Amino acid sequence: MSLSATAPPFFSCTTSSNANRHDFFVQKAFVSLSSFEFNLFTSILREWESSPSLNALFSEWQKFARDSGKPIVSNLQVLSFNVHRLDIRWPEVTLLISSFSFDIFILLETGNSDIAFYERNFSNYKLFFQ
């Protein structure tokens, strides 16, 4: 589907009335949208208004479409260990840390421990605790 060369853009600004409608529409978008959304909107609107045909516009936008034939695969390695008192099972925890490669390490039932102990011994990790 193509527009003719003489087809008007989304908002034809050939008259002051249409230009005012266009400006009013963009101003309402400015007030309603976040800064990021407004910039994205105006970029899309500029592309729409300057495109000679719908086919040309869709061809341009197709460059940014994801290839649905290639699935995106991402692996996340999680190691969870029910410690039952970290002070007693610390040697096993250090063996696990040195033996496996993981993205997330979960220690359950650690018992009462000093937070400084975790920060000192897990300084390479982000800590979340309850």
N, C-alpha and C positions, 0 to 999 in steps of 0.2 A: 504494500500500500504506500503510495507516494503522494505528496502534495504537489500541486502544480507550482511552477516558478512564480506565479502571480498570487499564490495563496497567502493570506495574511498570517503573520506569526501569532503566537498564543494571545498576546495583547497587541493589537495593531495600534501604534502610537502616531498615526497619521493625523489625527485631530486632537485638539486640546482636551476634548471630553474624554477620549480614550486614554490619553496620557494621564489625565487626572485619575481615571479608574485604575490604571496600572499602578500609579504612585500610591493611591489609597490602599490597594490590595497589598502591596509590598510593605507599607507602613503597618497595616494590621498584622502581617506576618512578623514584623520586627518586634511588635509589642507582645505577641503571643508565644513566640519561640525563644528557646535559649540561644545564646550567641553561636554555639556550634551548629544547631539546627538551622538558624537563619542563614548562616554562611553556606551551608550545604544547599538549602532551598534556593538561594539566589544564584548559586553556581548552576544548579539544574535548570532554573528558569532562564538564565543567560544561554545555556546550551540549547534549550528548547526554542527560544526566540531567534537564535542565529542559525539554526539548522535549515538547510534548503529543502529537506524532505524527511519524512518519518523514517524511511529506510536508512538514510545517512545518520540520523540521530541514533537509531537502534544499533546500527553497526558500530558507532562510537561507544555506546554504552556496553555493548557486548564484550569489549576489551577488558572490562572490569568484572565480568561474570565469572563465577567459579566453574571449573570444569567438573561437572557432576559425574563424569566417568571415573575419576580418581578419588577414592575415599581418603580422607585425612585420618591418619592413624597416629595416636599418641599413647605412649606407655607411661604409667606412673607406678613406681615400685613402692609398696607400702609394707613395712615390717611392724607387726604388733606383737608385744610380749607382755604377758601377765606376770609381773615380777613377784608379787606377794612379799613386799618389803625390800626395797632397793638396797638398804644397808647390808643385807645378808646376801643378796644375789648380784652384787656389783661385778664380780669377776665374770659372770655369765653375760651380763650386759656389755661389758667391754669386749668380750669375745664376739658377740653378735655384731657390734659396731665395726670391728676390724675385719670380720669375715664376709660381710655382705655389702652390696651397693644398693642404696635405697634413697628415695626422695623424701619419704615421710617415715618417721620412727615413732611409734606409739608405745609408751610404757604405762601399763595399767596397774592399779593397786600398789603404788610405790610406798605407801605409808607416809608417816610424818618425816619430812626432810626439809632441810634448810634450802631456801630458794638460791642462795649464794652457791651452794653445792652444785646445783644444776647449771647455773650460769658459768661456773668455773669448768665443769667437766663437759659441757655441751656448748662451748663457746663458738663452734662452727655452725651452730644450728639456731633457728628461730624457735623460741620456746613458747608454748601455750600450755597452761595448766589450770586446774580447777581445784 
